[in-house]
Amino acid sequence: MDKPARHRQRDQLLRRLAGERALIMGILNVTPDSFSDGGRFGVLSAALKQARQMTHDGADIIDIGGESTRPGAAHVIAGAEWERVSGAVAALAEEFAPPVSIDTYKAEVARKAAEAGAVMINDVWGLTRDPGMADVVAETGSLAVITYNRGAADPGLDLRADMAAFVSESFARAGRAGIPREHILFDPGAGFAKTYEQNFAALAHLDVLVDTGCPVLVGVSRKSFIGKLSDRTVDRRLGGTLAAGLFSLQRGAKVLRVHDVAEHSDALDMQFAIKEYQ
């Protein structure tokens, strides 16, 4: 995909994010050790088959990750991470399938992915881990998902106030790099540097992010706090995931990042159909 085509796809996605209907981001982990589907899509043919299935099921964005972010996961150097994701990023961008997002906190990987056609950079460290990431977002004209991630959990934290401070700092950081505000999405960061209770609080206080006017992405799919509440194994957390997602949409979220695309597409179709009769 050349640069003009990439920017057209980015701008089309921005228009959809501004629309009434929420979007679905399908998760494509090309990792050996992700908590839910590690090892299933490490081979390029399997990754592309899964991406095409998610597209058929209703995915609006495909988010490709090459390093697991689960607690205790092994660190992956940038070169190895790019080797894992490069084939899928390039192939899906070339197909002009749903827009490609790269799930990385490394500036080097983000830049290469953007050059290969990714239009979105999903950084679970919120532009704070790699000092070059904000510049890469700005220079490539990418959309950026900024995750509320403090780095370490603090049980005594006033989460709402801290989230608001994080938003302010994020806008300042993005502004210094030259990232347009309209290119920013926020993620409350459920599962990242939070206590069990704070995962629920982050969703309950989603209005802090929604009120910025930036689209809000929520990624809770199959996460451990859902399993702890319901006493369900990873493969049996769809009910809790759907409930948290639909609650988040009612609070103003615009994107759900999920493993189970078909089921979320059905849920969004039903929600949208009912709303038409209000």
Secondary structure, DSSP 8 states (H G I E B T S, - for coil): --HHHHHHHHHHHHHHHTSSS-EEEEEEE--S--TTTTTSS-SHHHHHHHHHHHHHHT-SEEEEESS--STT-----HHHHHHHHHHHHHHHHHTT-S-EEEE-S-HHHHHHHHHHT--EEEETTTT-SSTTHHHHHHHHT-EEEEE---SS--TT--HHHHHHHHHHHHHHHHHHHT--GGGEEEE--TTSS--HHHHHHHHHTTHHHHTTTS-BEE--TT-HHHHHHHT--GGG-HHHHHHHHHHHHHTT--EEEES-HHHHHHHHHHHHHHHTT-
